[in-house]
Amino acid sequence: MLTRRCFLTAATGSLLASELTGIAQAEILAKSARLVVGFPPGGSLDVVARLLAEHVKGYAPSVIVDNRAGAGGRIALEGVKNAEPDGSVLVLTPGDQLTLFPHVYQRLSYDPLKDFAAVTTVCSFPYVLAIGPMVPANVTTLAQFVAWCRAHPRLATYGSPGTGTRPHFLGVMLARAAGFEFVHLPYKGGASAMQDLLGGQIPASISVLSNALPHVQSGGLRALLTTASQRSPLLPDVPTAKEVAYPGLEAVEWFGIFLPAKTPASIVSALHKAVQAALESDALKAGLRKQAFDVAGLPPADLVSLMKADTERWGGIVKASGFKPIE
């Protein structure tokens, strides 16, 4: 017969065992974790990394953001590829560096599917085609803008964050699908393109939603479409690419977390669970929404499937565009 004393003793023992198990788990991940970001402080990826570092609990004593800017994020990925696979070094990277770059560059120092262990996606976001003060105020729809471009071919240009980016190829796809000349103007980052768009130096830009959002909301820019599958609640009056008869322009970028390839499955699982728990917190959700990002959280296997699908799709798009890979 289980007496009250025996029950309390058993319960106490169970709690102690549970605590010891938790301590043992913590000891496996006792090192402070370094979250590598391939871009300078202050950018959207860096902001997300710092939000994540603040809210991830139970994985390591602390998570420190390490900015390793250069070569469009490739330097950071190479460093993580060569790091010790003990879970102490991880990377937060845009999907492009793993799915688009293999088609943009002739050679990469890493193999996206072989050199990294996929953990999860943190957030996702669409792109937006916006026009500025160079375009007459009565142009408010994509059809009207295409007509304006046809009437003013020398002015029909668009800015992007750079050569070989998704916005670059989205512009190429739009021009081909709609049948008009649309000259690409690559910038060194989305902020520079946005500055020239607002200043009337260029008529249009394709950028991540967060870059254009405040200017669209203030009336400084007009958004013609987003590349999401559904309208953004932040811009409910702006149609999707599918709604304006260009479903091929649908595209959503994501930020994902990866570890070195030989990291033990138990550590990958522990990090995935810790990030998932963080993504369920109201504070992190609010922080991501403030940046116009949607909370993601794919399991590792689903992230690998997404990478493969994106790699195949964008490979076809790059090839069809006639783009010559960069040496």
C-alpha positions in Angstrom: 0.0 0.0 0.0 1.4 3.4 -1.0 1.4 5.6 2.2 1.4 9.4 2.1 5.0 9.3 3.3 6.0 6.9 0.6 4.2 9.0 -2.0 5.9 12.2 -0.9 9.3 10.5 -0.9 8.7 9.1 -4.4 7.4 12.5 -5.6 10.5 14.3 -4.1 12.8 11.7 -5.7 11.0 12.2 -9.0 11.4 16.0 -8.9 15.1 15.7 -7.9 15.7 13.3 -10.8 13.9 15.7 -13.1 16.1 18.6 -11.9 19.2 16.5 -12.3 18.2 15.6 -15.8 17.7 19.2 -16.6 21.1 20.0 -15.2 22.7 17.3 -17.2 21.1 18.6 -20.3 22.3 22.1 -19.5 25.8 20.8 -19.0 25.8 19.4 -22.5 25.2 22.9 -23.8 27.1 24.7 -21.1 29.1 26.8 -23.5 27.8 30.2 -24.4 26.4 29.9 -28.0 27.6 32.2 -30.7 24.9 33.3 -33.2 26.7 34.3 -36.4 25.1 36.9 -38.7 26.6 37.6 -42.1 25.7 41.3 -42.2 26.5 44.5 -40.2 24.7 45.5 -37.0 21.4 47.4 -37.5 20.1 45.5 -40.5 16.9 43.4 -40.4 18.8 40.1 -40.0 20.8 41.6 -37.1 17.6 42.8 -35.5 16.0 39.4 -35.7 19.2 37.7 -34.4 19.3 40.0 -31.3 15.6 39.4 -30.6 16.2 35.7 -30.8 19.3 35.8 -28.7 17.3 37.6 -26.0 14.4 35.1 -25.9 16.0 31.7 -26.5 16.2 30.0 -23.1 17.3 26.5 -22.0 19.8 26.0 -24.8 23.0 27.7 -23.5 23.8 30.0 -20.6 23.8 32.9 -23.1 23.5 33.5 -26.9 25.8 36.1 -28.2 25.3 37.7 -31.7 28.5 37.7 -33.8 28.4 39.9 -36.9 30.7 38.5 -39.6 29.8 40.8 -42.5 31.2 40.4 -46.0 30.5 38.8 -49.4 26.8 39.0 -49.0 26.8 36.6 -46.0 29.1 34.0 -47.6 31.9 34.6 -45.1 29.7 33.9 -42.2 28.5 30.7 -43.7 32.0 29.5 -44.4 33.0 30.2 -40.8 30.1 28.2 -39.4 30.8 25.3 -41.8 34.3 25.0 -40.4 33.2 25.5 -36.7 33.3 22.7 -34.1 30.0 20.8 -34.4 29.3 21.0 -30.7 26.3 23.3 -30.9 28.1 26.4 -29.7 28.3 28.1 -33.1 25.1 28.6 -35.2 24.1 30.9 -38.0 21.0 32.9 -38.8 20.9 33.4 -42.6 18.5 34.5 -45.3 17.4 31.6 -47.5 19.0 33.2 -50.6 22.5 32.5 -49.4 21.6 28.8 -49.5 19.1 28.4 -52.4 19.8 31.3 -54.8 23.5 31.8 -54.5 24.4 28.4 -55.9 23.0 29.7 -59.2 24.3 33.2 -58.9 28.0 32.4 -58.2 30.2 30.0 -60.2 31.8 28.8 -57.0 30.8 28.8 -53.3 33.0 27.7 -50.5 30.2 25.7 -48.9 27.6 23.2 -50.0 24.2 24.3 -48.6 22.7 20.8 -48.2 25.9 19.0 -47.2 27.8 21.5 -44.9 24.9 22.5 -42.6 22.4 20.9 -40.3 19.0 22.6 -40.7 17.4 23.6 -37.4 14.3 25.8 -38.2 13.0 28.9 -39.9 12.5 32.0 -37.6 10.5 34.2 -39.8 9.4 34.9 -43.4 8.4 37.9 -45.4 7.3 38.9 -49.0 8.7 41.6 -51.3 6.8 44.6 -52.5 7.0 46.6 -55.8 6.7 50.3 -54.9 6.8 53.4 -57.1 7.8 56.9 -56.0 7.5 60.6 -56.9 9.1 60.2 -60.3 5.9 58.4 -61.5 2.8 60.7 -61.9 0.4 60.6 -58.9 -2.4 59.2 -61.0 -0.5 56.0 -61.5 -1.7 53.7 -58.7 -2.0 50.2 -60.2 0.4 47.8 -61.8 -1.4 48.0 -65.1 -1.1 51.7 -65.1 2.6 51.6 -64.2 3.3 49.1 -67.0 1.5 51.4 -69.4 3.6 54.3 -68.1 6.8 52.3 -68.6 5.9 51.5 -72.2 5.2 55.2 -72.8 8.5 56.2 -71.2 11.0 53.4 -71.9 14.0 55.5 -71.0 12.7 56.0 -67.5 11.5 52.4 -67.0 14.0 51.2 -64.4 13.8 49.6 -61.0 16.2 49.4 -58.1 17.1 46.3 -56.1 19.4 45.5 -53.2 22.0 44.2 -55.7 22.8 42.0 -58.6 21.7 38.4 -58.2 19.2 39.0 -55.5 15.6 37.9 -55.6 14.3 41.4 -56.2 16.6 41.6 -59.2 15.1 38.4 -60.7 11.5 39.3 -59.7 11.9 42.5 -61.9 13.2 40.4 -64.8 10.2 38.0 -64.4 7.7 40.9 -64.3 9.1 42.5 -67.4 9.0 39.2 -69.4 5.5 38.3 -68.2 4.0 41.8 -68.9 6.0 42.4 -72.1 7.9 45.7 -71.4 11.4 46.9 -70.9 12.3 47.2 -67.3 16.0 48.0 -66.7 17.6 46.7 -63.5 19.6 49.2 -61.3 21.5 47.2 -58.7 22.3 49.0 -55.4 24.6 48.1 -52.5 21.7 47.2 -50.2 18.0 48.0 -50.1 18.4 51.2 -48.1 20.3 53.0 -50.9 17.7 52.0 -53.5 14.9 53.2 -51.2 16.6 56.5 -50.7 16.8 57.1 -54.4 13.2 56.0 -54.9 12.0 58.5 -52.3 14.2 61.2 -53.8 12.7 60.7 -57.3 16.0 59.4 -58.8 14.4 56.1 -59.9 10.7 55.3 -60.6 10.4 52.0 -58.8 12.0 49.5 -56.5 11.5 45.9 -55.4 12.4 45.4 -51.8 11.5 43.5 -48.7 8.2 44.7 -47.2 9.8 46.2 -44.1 11.9 48.6 -46.1 9.0 50.1 -48.0 6.2 49.8 -45.4 6.7 53.1 -43.4 7.0 55.1 -46.6 3.9 53.5 -48.1 1.9 54.1 -44.9 3.0 57.7 -44.9 2.0 58.3 -48.5 5.6 58.8 -49.8 5.4 55.6 -51.9 2.7 53.7 -53.7 2.8 49.9 -53.3 1.6 48.1 -56.5 1.8 44.5 -55.4 3.3 42.2 -52.8 4.7 38.7 -53.6 2.9 36.9 -50.7 0.3 34.3 -51.3 -2.2 36.4 -49.3 -2.6 40.2 -48.7 -0.5 41.5 -45.9 -2.5 42.7 -42.9 -0.1 45.6 -42.8 -1.1 46.6 -46.3 -4.6 45.3 -46.7 -5.4 47.4 -49.8 -2.3 46.2 -51.8 -3.0 43.2 -54.1 -0.8 40.1 -54.3 1.0 39.2 -57.5 -1.6 36.5 -58.2 -4.4 39.0 -57.9 -3.0 41.2 -60.6 -2.5 38.1 -62.9 1.2 37.4 -62.3 1.2 34.3 -60.0 4.7 33.5 -61.1 6.0 36.4 -59.0 4.9 34.8 -55.8 8.0 34.7 -53.6 8.6 34.6 -49.8 12.0 34.9 -48.3 12.9 33.4 -44.9 15.5 33.6 -42.2 16.7 30.2 -41.0 19.0 28.8 -38.3 21.7 26.2 -39.1 24.5 24.4 -37.3 27.6 22.7 -38.7 26.8 19.5 -40.6 28.2 17.0 -38.1 26.4 18.5 -35.1 24.8 15.6 -33.1 21.1 15.2 -33.7 20.4 15.6 -30.0 21.8 19.1 -30.1 20.0 20.0 -33.3 16.8 18.9 -31.6 17.5 20.8 -28.4 18.1 24.0 -30.4 15.0 23.5 -32.4 12.9 23.1 -29.3 14.5 26.2 -27.7 13.8 28.3 -30.7 10.3 27.0 -31.0 9.6 27.9 -27.4 11.0 31.4 -28.1 8.8 31.9 -31.1 5.8 31.1 -29.0 6.5 34.0 -26.7 4.4 37.1 -27.1 7.5 39.4 -26.8 9.4 37.7 -29.7 6.2 37.6 -31.8 5.7 41.3 -31.2 9.3 42.1 -32.1 9.1 40.2 -35.4 5.8 41.8 -36.3 7.3 45.2 -35.7 9.8 44.4 -38.4 6.9 43.3 -40.7 8.0 39.6 -40.5 5.7 36.6 -40.1 6.6 34.1 -37.4 7.8 30.8 -39.0 9.2 27.7 -37.2 9.5 24.8 -39.6 10.9 21.5 -38.3 14.4 20.5 -39.6 13.1 18.0 -42.2 10.6 20.5 -43.6 13.3 23.2 -43.8 15.5 20.9 -45.8 12.5 20.2 -48.2 11.9 24.0 -48.5 15.6 24.5 -49.3 15.5 21.9 -52.1 12.3 23.3 -53.6 13.6 26.9 -53.5 16.9 25.8 -55.0 15.2 24.1 -57.9 12.7 26.9 -58.5 15.3 29.7 -58.5 17.7 27.7 -60.5 15.2 27.7 -63.3 14.4 31.4 -62.9 18.1 32.4 -63.0 18.7 30.2 -66.1 15.6 31.5 -67.9 16.8 35.1 -67.2 20.0 34.6 -69.1 22.0 35.7 -66.1 25.7 34.7 -66.2 27.0 33.4 -62.8 29.5 35.7 -61.1 33.0 34.4 -60.9 
